[in-house]
Amino acid sequence: MGFGYQWYALGNLDPIRIAAGQAEIAPVLDRFIDDALAARHLSARRLGLIGFSQGTMVALGRALRRPDSAAAIVGFSGMIADRAIEFPEDAKRPAILLIHGDADPVVPFSRLAAAEATLRAAKFSVETMVRPGLAHGIDAEGAAAAAQFLAAHLGQV
């Protein structure tokens, strides 16, 4: 799309293309998380993930499928890319905060409600925050809410 780092092309939100991109990056993400935790002598219970756009898609699509997911996940301007996603019954259920601008021209705002419904149906604790007038980005209010959310959930472990 001409700006920012992308794991895979976001020119269109075709679920098959996104699923293929996510499958390709899954081992990279797993290795990164495992290495980062090991280097810091931490367990996943002390891990907070923050994603923007594709970072949210990756966190919701892959990190939630890990046997030892994060303690908390914050996603900005993203979505669940795989609408037929299934989470293992024994998967950890981290707290999740999804923040999305209602003027987003890249990832449709309607994907916030769809992600919330999918995650709640899978028994995840989900909070959402709508940012009026915000396009595809992160504003100060959303960043502050994310910081408070992570502090609250990472402080519990």
DAMORA-V935337 format. One record per pair of residues at least 12 apart in sequence whose ideal C-beta (glycine too) atoms are under 10 Angstrom apart, sorted by sequence separation. I is the first residue (numbers start at 1). J is the second residue. D is the distance in Angstrom with one decimal. If there is no record, write none. Layout:
i=I j=J d=D
i=I j=J d=D
This chain:
i=8 j=20 d=7.6
i=9 j=21 d=7.7
i=51 j=63 d=8.5
i=100 j=112 d=4.1
i=116 j=128 d=5.4
i=129 j=141 d=8.0
i=130 j=142 d=9.8
i=8 j=21 d=2.8
i=60 j=73 d=7.3
i=98 j=111 d=9.3
i=99 j=112 d=8.4
i=100 j=113 d=9.2
i=115 j=128 d=8.4
i=129 j=142 d=6.4
i=7 j=21 d=5.9
i=8 j=22 d=7.6
i=33 j=47 d=7.2
i=49 j=63 d=5.7
i=59 j=73 d=5.2
i=98 j=112 d=5.9
i=131 j=145 d=9.3
i=6 j=21 d=8.9
i=7 j=22 d=7.8
i=49 j=64 d=9.7
i=59 j=74 d=8.5
i=60 j=75 d=6.3
i=98 j=113 d=9.6
i=100 j=115 d=8.7
i=113 j=128 d=8.0
i=8 j=24 d=7.3
i=33 j=49 d=8.2
i=47 j=63 d=8.8
i=59 j=75 d=6.0
i=64 j=80 d=9.3
i=100 j=116 d=9.9
i=112 j=128 d=5.9
i=129 j=145 d=5.5
i=7 j=24 d=8.1
i=8 j=25 d=7.4
i=56 j=73 d=8.4
i=58 j=75 d=9.6
i=61 j=78 d=9.5
i=98 j=115 d=5.8
i=112 j=129 d=9.0
i=113 j=130 d=9.7
i=129 j=146 d=8.8
i=7 j=25 d=5.1
i=56 j=74 d=8.4
i=57 j=75 d=8.2
i=60 j=78 d=6.8
i=61 j=79 d=9.5
i=69 j=87 d=9.5
i=80 j=98 d=9.7
i=98 j=116 d=6.5
i=112 j=130 d=7.2
i=127 j=145 d=8.8
i=44 j=63 d=9.4
i=47 j=66 d=9.9
i=55 j=74 d=9.8
i=56 j=75 d=3.3
i=59 j=78 d=7.8
i=60 j=79 d=7.7
i=61 j=80 d=6.7
i=79 j=98 d=8.9
i=96 j=115 d=8.7
i=29 j=49 d=9.8
i=49 j=69 d=8.5
i=50 j=70 d=9.8
i=55 j=75 d=7.5
i=56 j=76 d=6.2
i=57 j=77 d=10.0
i=58 j=78 d=8.6
i=60 j=80 d=5.1
i=61 j=81 d=5.5
i=65 j=85 d=8.4
i=78 j=98 d=7.4
i=96 j=116 d=8.8
i=129 j=149 d=9.1
i=7 j=28 d=8.6
i=47 j=68 d=8.6
i=49 j=70 d=4.7
i=55 j=76 d=7.9
i=56 j=77 d=6.8
i=57 j=78 d=5.1
i=60 j=81 d=7.8
i=61 j=82 d=6.0
i=64 j=85 d=8.4
i=65 j=86 d=8.9
i=67 j=88 d=7.9
i=71 j=92 d=8.5
i=73 j=94 d=5.5
i=74 j=95 d=9.4
i=75 j=96 d=7.1
i=76 j=97 d=9.3
i=77 j=98 d=9.2
i=78 j=99 d=9.2
i=79 j=100 d=8.6
i=98 j=119 d=8.2
i=109 j=130 d=8.0
i=7 j=29 d=8.9
i=44 j=66 d=7.5
i=47 j=69 d=8.0
i=48 j=70 d=6.0
i=49 j=71 d=9.1
i=50 j=72 d=9.2
i=51 j=73 d=7.4
i=52 j=74 d=9.4
i=53 j=75 d=9.0
i=55 j=77 d=9.3
i=56 j=78 d=2.3
i=57 j=79 d=6.1
i=60 j=82 d=9.0
i=65 j=87 d=6.5
i=66 j=88 d=9.6
i=69 j=91 d=6.6
i=70 j=92 d=8.0
i=72 j=94 d=5.4
i=73 j=95 d=7.5
i=74 j=96 d=7.7
i=75 j=97 d=7.3
i=76 j=98 d=8.1
i=77 j=99 d=7.5
i=78 j=100 d=7.7
i=109 j=131 d=9.7
i=127 j=149 d=7.2
i=44 j=67 d=8.8
i=45 j=68 d=8.1
i=47 j=70 d=4.2
i=48 j=71 d=6.2
i=49 j=72 d=7.5
i=50 j=73 d=7.7
i=51 j=74 d=7.3
i=52 j=75 d=7.9
i=53 j=76 d=7.2
i=54 j=77 d=9.6
i=55 j=78 d=7.0
i=56 j=79 d=7.1
i=57 j=80 d=7.3
i=58 j=81 d=8.6
i=64 j=87 d=5.9
i=65 j=88 d=6.7
i=67 j=90 d=7.5
i=68 j=91 d=9.5
i=69 j=92 d=4.2
i=71 j=94 d=5.6
i=72 j=95 d=4.8
i=73 j=96 d=4.9
i=74 j=97 d=4.8
i=75 j=98 d=4.9
i=76 j=99 d=5.1
i=77 j=100 d=5.6
i=96 j=119 d=6.1
i=44 j=68 d=3.9
i=45 j=69 d=9.7
i=46 j=70 d=8.9
i=47 j=71 d=5.9
i=48 j=72 d=4.8
i=49 j=73 d=4.8
i=50 j=74 d=4.7
i=51 j=75 d=5.0
i=52 j=76 d=4.6
i=53 j=77 d=5.1
i=54 j=78 d=7.2
i=56 j=80 d=8.9
i=57 j=81 d=4.6
i=61 j=85 d=6.8
i=64 j=88 d=9.3
i=67 j=91 d=7.3
i=68 j=92 d=6.4
i=69 j=93 d=8.0
i=70 j=94 d=4.9
i=71 j=95 d=7.4
i=72 j=96 d=7.4
i=73 j=97 d=7.4
i=74 j=98 d=7.9
i=75 j=99 d=7.1
i=76 j=100 d=7.3
i=77 j=101 d=6.5
i=96 j=120 d=9.7
i=43 j=68 d=7.3
i=44 j=69 d=6.2
i=45 j=70 d=8.6
i=46 j=71 d=6.5
i=47 j=72 d=8.1
i=48 j=73 d=7.4
i=49 j=74 d=7.2
i=50 j=75 d=7.8
i=51 j=76 d=6.9
i=52 j=77 d=6.1
i=53 j=78 d=5.6
i=54 j=79 d=9.8
i=56 j=81 d=9.4
i=57 j=82 d=9.0
i=60 j=85 d=8.0
i=66 j=91 d=7.7
i=67 j=92 d=7.6
i=69 j=94 d=5.3
i=70 j=95 d=9.2
i=72 j=97 d=7.5
i=73 j=98 d=8.8
i=74 j=99 d=7.1
i=75 j=100 d=8.4
i=76 j=101 d=8.7
i=109 j=134 d=9.6
i=44 j=70 d=6.0
i=45 j=71 d=5.3
i=47 j=73 d=9.2
i=48 j=74 d=7.3
i=49 j=75 d=8.5
i=50 j=76 d=7.6
i=51 j=77 d=9.2
i=52 j=78 d=7.2
i=53 j=79 d=9.0
i=65 j=91 d=6.4
i=66 j=92 d=7.8
i=70 j=96 d=9.4
i=78 j=104 d=9.9
i=81 j=107 d=9.8
i=93 j=119 d=9.2
i=44 j=71 d=7.1
i=51 j=78 d=6.1
i=54 j=81 d=8.7
i=60 j=87 d=9.9
i=64 j=91 d=6.4
i=65 j=92 d=10.0
i=77 j=104 d=5.7
i=104 j=131 d=9.0
i=43 j=71 d=9.1
i=64 j=92 d=8.1
i=76 j=104 d=10.0
i=78 j=106 d=10.0
i=79 j=107 d=5.5
i=83 j=111 d=9.8
i=96 j=124 d=5.6
i=97 j=125 d=9.6
i=98 j=126 d=6.6
i=99 j=127 d=9.1
i=100 j=128 d=7.5
i=101 j=129 d=9.9
i=102 j=130 d=5.7
i=103 j=131 d=8.6
i=125 j=153 d=9.3
i=25 j=54 d=9.3
i=29 j=58 d=6.1
i=33 j=62 d=9.3
i=63 j=92 d=9.8
i=64 j=93 d=8.4
i=77 j=106 d=7.2
i=78 j=107 d=6.1
i=79 j=108 d=7.9
i=93 j=122 d=8.0
i=95 j=124 d=8.0
i=96 j=125 d=6.7
i=97 j=126 d=7.7
i=98 j=127 d=7.4
i=99 j=128 d=7.4
i=100 j=129 d=7.7
i=101 j=130 d=7.8
i=102 j=131 d=6.9
i=103 j=132 d=8.0
i=106 j=135 d=7.9
i=107 j=136 d=6.7
i=28 j=58 d=9.6
i=29 j=59 d=8.6
i=33 j=63 d=7.2
i=64 j=94 d=7.5
i=77 j=107 d=5.5
i=79 j=109 d=9.9
i=81 j=111 d=9.2
i=85 j=115 d=9.9
i=93 j=123 d=6.1
i=94 j=124 d=7.5
i=95 j=125 d=4.9
i=96 j=126 d=4.8
i=97 j=127 d=4.8
i=98 j=128 d=5.0
i=99 j=129 d=4.4
i=100 j=130 d=6.5
i=101 j=131 d=4.4
i=102 j=132 d=5.7
i=103 j=133 d=5.4
i=104 j=134 d=7.2
i=105 j=135 d=6.1
i=106 j=136 d=4.1
i=37 j=68 d=8.8
i=63 j=94 d=8.3
i=76 j=107 d=9.7
i=79 j=110 d=9.0
i=80 j=111 d=7.6
i=83 j=114 d=7.4
i=87 j=118 d=9.3
i=91 j=122 d=8.4
i=93 j=124 d=5.2
i=94 j=125 d=8.0
i=95 j=126 d=8.1
i=96 j=127 d=7.2
i=97 j=128 d=7.5
i=98 j=129 d=7.3
i=99 j=130 d=8.0
i=100 j=131 d=6.8
i=101 j=132 d=7.8
i=102 j=133 d=7.0
i=103 j=134 d=6.1
i=104 j=135 d=5.8
i=105 j=136 d=6.3
i=106 j=137 d=9.5
i=22 j=54 d=9.2
i=26 j=58 d=8.6
i=29 j=61 d=9.5
i=30 j=62 d=7.5
i=34 j=66 d=9.2
i=64 j=96 d=8.4
i=77 j=109 d=9.2
i=79 j=111 d=3.5
i=83 j=115 d=9.8
i=87 j=119 d=8.7
i=91 j=123 d=9.7
i=92 j=124 d=9.8
i=93 j=125 d=6.8
i=95 j=127 d=7.6
i=96 j=128 d=9.1
i=97 j=129 d=6.8
i=98 j=130 d=9.7
i=99 j=131 d=6.4
i=101 j=133 d=7.1
i=102 j=134 d=7.0
i=103 j=135 d=5.0
i=104 j=136 d=4.9
i=21 j=54 d=8.4
i=25 j=58 d=6.6
i=29 j=62 d=5.3
i=30 j=63 d=8.9
i=33 j=66 d=7.3
i=37 j=70 d=9.9
i=78 j=111 d=7.5
i=79 j=112 d=7.6
i=85 j=118 d=6.7
i=89 j=122 d=9.6
i=91 j=124 d=9.3
i=101 j=134 d=2.7
i=102 j=135 d=9.4
i=103 j=136 d=8.7
i=104 j=137 d=8.3
i=28 j=62 d=9.6
i=29 j=63 d=7.0
i=34 j=68 d=9.4
i=77 j=111 d=9.2
i=78 j=112 d=8.8
i=80 j=114 d=6.9
i=81 j=115 d=9.7
i=84 j=118 d=9.5
i=85 j=119 d=9.4
i=87 j=121 d=9.8
i=88 j=122 d=9.9
i=89 j=123 d=9.5
i=100 j=134 d=8.0
i=101 j=135 d=5.7
i=103 j=137 d=9.7
i=22 j=57 d=7.1
i=26 j=61 d=8.4
i=27 j=62 d=9.6
i=30 j=65 d=9.7
i=33 j=68 d=9.1
i=59 j=94 d=9.6
i=77 j=112 d=9.0
i=79 j=114 d=6.9
i=80 j=115 d=4.6
i=83 j=118 d=7.5
i=87 j=122 d=4.8
i=99 j=134 d=8.8
i=101 j=136 d=6.9
i=18 j=54 d=8.8
i=21 j=57 d=8.9
i=22 j=58 d=6.5
i=25 j=61 d=9.4
i=26 j=62 d=5.1
i=30 j=66 d=6.8
i=33 j=69 d=9.3
i=60 j=96 d=7.8
i=79 j=115 d=5.5
i=80 j=116 d=9.4
i=82 j=118 d=9.3
i=86 j=122 d=8.0
i=87 j=123 d=8.6
i=100 j=136 d=9.3
i=101 j=137 d=6.6
i=21 j=58 d=9.0
i=25 j=62 d=7.5
i=26 j=63 d=9.7
i=29 j=66 d=8.8
i=33 j=70 d=8.2
i=59 j=96 d=8.8
i=75 j=112 d=9.3
i=78 j=115 d=7.5
i=80 j=117 d=9.5
i=85 j=122 d=8.1
i=87 j=124 d=8.0
i=101 j=138 d=8.8
i=22 j=60 d=9.8
i=23 j=61 d=9.3
i=60 j=98 d=8.5
i=80 j=118 d=5.3
i=101 j=139 d=7.6
i=18 j=57 d=6.9
i=22 j=61 d=4.8
i=23 j=62 d=9.0
i=26 j=65 d=8.3
i=79 j=118 d=9.6
i=80 j=119 d=7.4
i=99 j=138 d=7.6
i=18 j=58 d=10.0
i=21 j=61 d=9.5
i=22 j=62 d=6.2
i=26 j=66 d=9.5
i=56 j=96 d=9.9
i=75 j=115 d=7.7
i=99 j=139 d=8.9
i=101 j=142 d=8.2
i=19 j=61 d=8.1
i=56 j=98 d=7.4
i=80 j=122 d=10.0
i=99 j=141 d=8.8
i=100 j=142 d=8.8
i=10 j=53 d=7.5
i=18 j=61 d=8.1
i=56 j=99 d=9.1
i=99 j=142 d=4.4
i=10 j=54 d=6.5
i=13 j=57 d=9.6
i=56 j=100 d=9.0
i=99 j=143 d=8.9
i=9 j=54 d=10.0
i=49 j=94 d=8.2
i=97 j=142 d=9.4
i=7 j=53 d=9.8
i=8 j=54 d=7.3
i=48 j=94 d=8.7
i=73 j=119 d=9.8
i=99 j=145 d=6.5
i=6 j=53 d=8.5
i=7 j=54 d=5.2
i=10 j=57 d=9.0
i=45 j=92 d=8.8
i=47 j=94 d=8.5
i=48 j=95 d=9.5
i=49 j=96 d=9.7
i=50 j=97 d=9.5
i=51 j=98 d=9.9
i=52 j=99 d=9.6
i=99 j=146 d=6.8
i=4 j=52 d=8.6
i=5 j=53 d=9.8
i=6 j=54 d=6.0
i=7 j=55 d=8.4
i=44 j=92 d=7.4
i=97 j=145 d=7.0
i=4 j=53 d=7.6
i=5 j=54 d=8.3
i=8 j=57 d=9.3
i=45 j=94 d=9.4
i=97 j=146 d=6.5
i=4 j=54 d=8.7
i=5 j=55 d=9.2
i=7 j=57 d=8.3
i=8 j=58 d=9.6
i=44 j=94 d=8.8
i=57 j=107 d=8.4
i=99 j=149 d=9.3
i=7 j=58 d=6.4
i=53 j=104 d=9.3
i=56 j=107 d=8.3
i=73 j=124 d=9.1
i=75 j=126 d=9.9
i=97 j=148 d=9.2
i=1 j=53 d=9.9
i=97 j=149 d=4.5
i=53 j=106 d=6.9
i=54 j=107 d=9.1
i=72 j=125 d=9.5
i=73 j=126 d=9.7
i=74 j=127 d=9.6
i=75 j=128 d=9.8
i=76 j=129 d=9.5
i=96 j=149 d=9.1
i=97 j=150 d=8.3
i=53 j=107 d=6.3
i=57 j=111 d=9.5
i=77 j=131 d=9.0
i=95 j=149 d=7.5
i=56 j=111 d=9.6
i=60 j=115 d=6.7
i=64 j=119 d=8.3
i=74 j=129 d=9.7
i=76 j=131 d=9.1
i=95 j=150 d=9.4
i=97 j=152 d=9.9
i=97 j=153 d=8.7
i=77 j=134 d=8.3
i=95 j=152 d=8.4
i=96 j=153 d=9.6
i=57 j=115 d=9.5
i=60 j=118 d=8.7
i=64 j=122 d=8.4
i=76 j=134 d=9.6
i=77 j=135 d=8.6
i=95 j=153 d=4.8
i=22 j=81 d=6.3
i=23 j=82 d=9.9
i=56 j=115 d=8.4
i=60 j=119 d=7.6
i=77 j=136 d=5.3
i=94 j=153 d=7.7
i=95 j=154 d=9.7
i=21 j=81 d=8.3
i=22 j=82 d=7.3
i=64 j=124 d=7.6
i=76 j=136 d=9.1
i=77 j=137 d=6.8
i=18 j=79 d=9.1
i=76 j=137 d=8.0
i=77 j=138 d=7.4
i=95 j=156 d=8.9
i=18 j=80 d=9.9
i=19 j=81 d=6.6
i=76 j=138 d=5.1
i=18 j=81 d=4.0
i=19 j=82 d=5.3
i=22 j=85 d=10.0
i=76 j=139 d=9.5
i=17 j=81 d=9.2
i=18 j=82 d=7.2
i=19 j=83 d=9.8
i=60 j=124 d=9.5
i=15 j=80 d=9.9
i=19 j=84 d=9.2
i=77 j=142 d=9.1
i=13 j=79 d=7.8
i=15 j=81 d=6.4
i=16 j=82 d=9.6
i=19 j=85 d=9.2
i=76 j=142 d=6.3
i=14 j=81 d=9.6
i=15 j=82 d=6.3
i=76 j=143 d=8.7
i=13 j=81 d=7.6
i=15 j=83 d=6.2
i=74 j=142 d=9.0
i=15 j=84 d=8.2
i=74 j=143 d=9.6
i=76 j=146 d=7.5
i=74 j=145 d=8.4
i=75 j=146 d=9.3
i=74 j=146 d=4.4
i=8 j=81 d=9.7
i=74 j=147 d=8.9
i=72 j=146 d=9.6
i=74 j=149 d=6.0
i=73 j=149 d=9.5
i=74 j=150 d=6.4
i=72 j=149 d=6.6
i=73 j=150 d=9.3
i=72 j=150 d=5.6
i=71 j=150 d=8.8
i=72 j=151 d=9.5
i=74 j=153 d=9.4
i=70 j=150 d=9.9
i=72 j=152 d=8.3
i=73 j=153 d=9.3
i=72 j=153 d=3.7
i=71 j=153 d=5.7
i=72 j=154 d=6.2
i=53 j=136 d=6.8
i=70 j=153 d=9.2
i=71 j=154 d=5.7
i=52 j=136 d=8.9
i=53 j=137 d=9.3
i=70 j=154 d=9.3
i=71 j=155 d=9.7
i=72 j=156 d=9.0
i=52 j=137 d=8.3
i=53 j=138 d=9.7
i=71 j=156 d=7.7
i=72 j=157 d=9.4
i=52 j=138 d=6.3
i=71 j=157 d=5.5
i=50 j=138 d=9.5
i=13 j=106 d=9.1
i=50 j=143 d=9.6
i=13 j=107 d=7.5
i=13 j=108 d=8.0
i=10 j=106 d=7.0
i=50 j=146 d=6.4
i=10 j=107 d=8.2
i=50 j=147 d=9.6
i=13 j=111 d=8.5
i=48 j=146 d=9.2
i=50 j=149 d=9.8
i=50 j=150 d=7.5
i=48 j=149 d=8.7
i=49 j=150 d=9.3
i=48 j=150 d=4.5
i=3 j=106 d=9.9
i=48 j=151 d=9.1
i=1 j=106 d=7.4
i=48 j=153 d=7.1
i=48 j=154 d=5.2
i=47 j=154 d=8.2
i=46 j=154 d=6.6
i=45 j=154 d=8.9
i=47 j=157 d=9.5
i=45 j=156 d=9.3
i=46 j=157 d=5.9
i=45 j=157 d=4.5
i=44 j=157 d=9.7
i=43 j=157 d=8.4
i=4 j=136 d=9.6
i=3 j=136 d=9.7
i=1 j=136 d=9.8
